[in-house]
Amino acid sequence: MQRRYFLALVAAPFFLQNLRRSRRKNSDPLATSRYIYSQSVRRSRTDGWDKLAIGALMGRIGELFIGTPYVGGTLEGDGPETCRIDLTGLDCVTFFENVLCISRVIKKKKTSWDDLVKEITFTRYRNGSLGDYTTRLHYTSEWIEDNVVKRVVKDESMEVGGEIFPINVSFMSQNPKYYRPLRDDSSLITRVAETERLLGATTRYLIPKERIAEIEPLLRTGDIVAIATSKAGLDYAHTGMIIKEGDNARLMHASSQKKKVILDVRVSEYVNSVKSHTGISVVRPLEV
């Protein structure tokens, strides 16, 4: 492990203790999220992280969230679709999404809470425009496609030796019972099904699980990894972020098993530990 990164990890718990204390004391997730965000921005400035390349910055921001509880469903709520942000609890998608967007606003030097909301709206919704529930980029394959077009990330999967990965998704339209907005308004199912059909015409690239170890030296800190699944109707089952230690690439992610954000084992080891995981796609954050 690089010495500077090791020292940052050693110092991180003292910073995180204050953030965790704020989570316990404040029952308002939005107010606490704003505090966590402001402290993350402040830390990036005082430690000079804002001068790092965006991938390295994502590594630093990501470490600040180690220990954050795993909480799913934070993007859902009563009323119409809105850009919800909750930094008090993260799942595998909201972890990398928030780390990416916090890093982007820091690099842009536009760091108000409203700036963060705008950035997350831009990456979370199709063409960067918030509409109804169906405008959210629910499938990871569409998130990649849309954010490549928006020049937020670059898909590195083919360059590091990936193979063609046909997209065949249908889970949401076939299982509306799991999605409250689809239960409440069945007309949305048709729109979701159309999105699924269009995604079927796209192609991504995948590094098969048995070859991940050999391409780990090509990965960088801050790379976002999407873990593909063999489960019917789905494209990817999990997401996380790479932290490099020499030629090894460890997975930082919000773990439902560990119930918190952790810096885990090598990504190759993690993917190979789950039978239904078939490989990874890799996207790299672009400088802003």
Buried (B, 14 or more C-beta within 10 A) or exposed (E): EEEEBEEBBEEBEEBBEEBBEBBEEBEEBBEBBBBBBEBBBEBBBEBEBBEBBBBBBBBBBBBBBBBBEBBBEBBEEEEEBEBBBBBBBBBBBBBBBBBBBBBBBBBEEBBEBEBBBBBBBBBBBBEBEBEEBBBBBBBBBBBBBBBBEBEBBBBBBBEBBBEEBEBEBBBBBBEBEEBBBBEEBEEBBEBBBEBBEEBBEEEBBBBBBEBBBEBBEBBBBBBBBBBBBEEEBBBBBBBBBBBBBEEBBBBBBBBEEEEBBBBBBBBBBBBBEEEEBBBBBBBBBBEB
